Amino acid sequence: MIMNRYFDEKQNDFEKMLHFLQADNQDKKEDFTWQVCRLGDWKFGLWNEKKLIPSFFRKNAQLWFDENKKLIGFVLSENGDNIIFIFTIKKYEFLYSEILNWTIKNWGLIFSSLLIELRESQKDEITILEQKGFQSKGIIATTRSYELSSKASETINLPAGFRIVNMLENKDYHSKGILAINAFENQNQISDFDLMKFEYSRENPAYDPTFDFSVITQDGVHVASCVGLLDKINKISEIEKVCTHQNYRRLGLSESVIKHCFQKLYSAGFNRAFLTAYGKGADQLYEKLGPSNRQHWLHYELKFINS
């Protein structure tokens, strides 16, 4: 008998979801839905105020289990909004319709519309959405997959006066935090609370400071960065948090630090790396990195009559 319930920290649900995604990656390869690092960001990335409230996770994730209490599917909202992700594992694809029905009934009451985000390769799921009245809103993002063996000997053209380090070699998290807040939020001042949030984000089980890279100046100031977040079971990585300080753009620093990350991942035994672009600038940068396999992410929207 299949049953469902809300996310419960006391029942180690986060760990169950991590194992679920690792198994999903093993089965689906490049057609995976999420990597474990994105789930880690969902849990530990406090990028909006809603996530500071412990009940956020209970309200924004519903889990389905088989008769042996094995996790076989779930739905979550990444930001506590109307953008929804649905996950099912191999042999339980039929569950997608049930999870979708539950989501419409329970979360559809909260919003004027629901947006389901999914890969273009999820043809069966797209058919189900269209049968339910969802309409395509087009491409929202592109994920590129890079074979790391082809990146092992690429030249890195880092301008003079800069070098690349990881966060074990340079532990100046204050400078790292200023870089992030400048690049992503257009600010130059960082609070103690911001630093605490950045520290908490490193609780993500996919995080390893060995693969948290920065381009630094001769004075040790962090000016560009990326993080290789790890799925050690599947030997793959999702490279995230790519950014450059506004005063150091158009020098090729982000491209250099990503290529450095590629090479260090390959040296550590990882096979593939993934980069997802949600904006034009990121998309152009990741295209410059050379041959890759591409998968588009789509939004399908259901608007409600009372909206």
Buried (B, 14 or more C-beta within 10 A) or exposed (E): EEEBEBBBEEEEBBEBBBBBBBBBBEEBEBEBBBBBBBBBBBBBBBBEEBBEEEEBBBBBBBBBBBEEEEBBBBBBBBBBEBBBBBBBBEEBBEBBBBBBEBBBEEBBEEBEEBBBBBBBEBEEBBEBBEEBEBEEBEEBBBBBBBBBEEBEEEEBEBEEEBBBBBBEEBEBBEBBBBBBBBBEEEEEEBEEEBBEBBEEBBEBBBBBBBBBBBBBBEEEBBBBBBBBBBBBBBBBBBBBBBBBBEEBBEBBBBBBBBBBBBBBBBEBEBEBBBBBBEEEEBBEBBEEBBEBEEBEBBBBBBEEEEE
